[in-house]
Amino acid sequence: MTPNELRGWLKEEQSQSSGWTGESGETVGHESGRKIVDILEHNPSRKPSDYEDSEIDHMRKVVSYCKRHLAQEETAKQNPDSKSYRSLKNWGHDALKQ
């Protein structure tokens, strides 16, 4: 997802209704999505040397989450109304996009 797509999704009410709630009251995935937008906007050219270590660490966490979740949840690929689909979108992955 592009930063604008993800930002728009995170504003929707349904984006806040899936996943574990963290200490802040926001779901872990929703908070991750906001970090992803910040990372992508901080380095729009995606030049590797312009990423901070913390940004790389977070994006590795995102890739791991999406890979694991997609392997476990076939529902996310088939049903845009499922919690699995919404959760993946919070992490910046639209399972219906190729």
N, C-alpha and C positions, 0 to 999 in steps of 0.2 A: 504494500500500500504506500502511496505517496504521503508526505507529511500532511498535505491538505485533506486527503481522504481520511487519514487516521484522526486528525484533529476534528473533522466533522463527525465521524463515528463516535468519538469520545464525548461529544456534546449530546448525543442522543440518550434518552432515558434507558433504553434497552442495553446499552453498553455497561451500565452500572449494576445490572441485575444478574451477573454471573461471576463465578469465581469466589475465592476466599477473601474475606474481609480482613484487612490488616489493622494494625494498631491505630492508624489514622482514621479508620472508618471507611476508607476507600478500598475497593478490591485491589488485590496485588497486581492483577493484569491491567486494570485501569491505570494504576500508578505507573506501571511499566510502559504503557502506551504513551503517557505524557513524556516520559524520559526518552522514548524512541523519537518522538517529534522533536524534542530539544536536540538530540544527537544529530538527526538528519539536517536540521536547520543550521546547526553549528558548523557543519561541514558539507554544504550542498554539492561540492565537486567530488566528494567521497575520496579525497586524497588520503591514503593510508597514514602518512606522517602527521596529518592534522588532527587525528583522533587522540584523545587523552586515554590513559590506561583505564580509567574508570568507565569510559564509554565503550571501550573494547570489551571489558569484562561484562558489561551489561548486555551488549549485543551477543556475546557468546551464550549468556544465560537465555536470551530470547530464542536463539537458534536451537538450543537444547530443548527448551520448553516446547516449541512448535514441532520439532521432530518427534519427540516423545508423545506428544498429544495426538498428532496425526496418525502415528502408528497404533495407538490405543483406541482411538475414537473414529470409526468409519462414519458415524453420524454427522460429524462436522463437515464432511465432504458432500453430504446429501441433503441436509436439512438446515436452511438458514434460520429457522426458528429455534434450533437447539441451543442449549447452554454451551455445548462444545464449540459450536460455530461462533457464538458471541464472544466466548473467552479467547479463542484464537484471534479474532479481529482486534480485541483489546491489546494483544501482543503484536499487532501489526501484520497479521497474516489473514488474508481473505481466502478461505479454503475453496471458494467457488471460482476464483480467478485463476487463470492458467499462467 
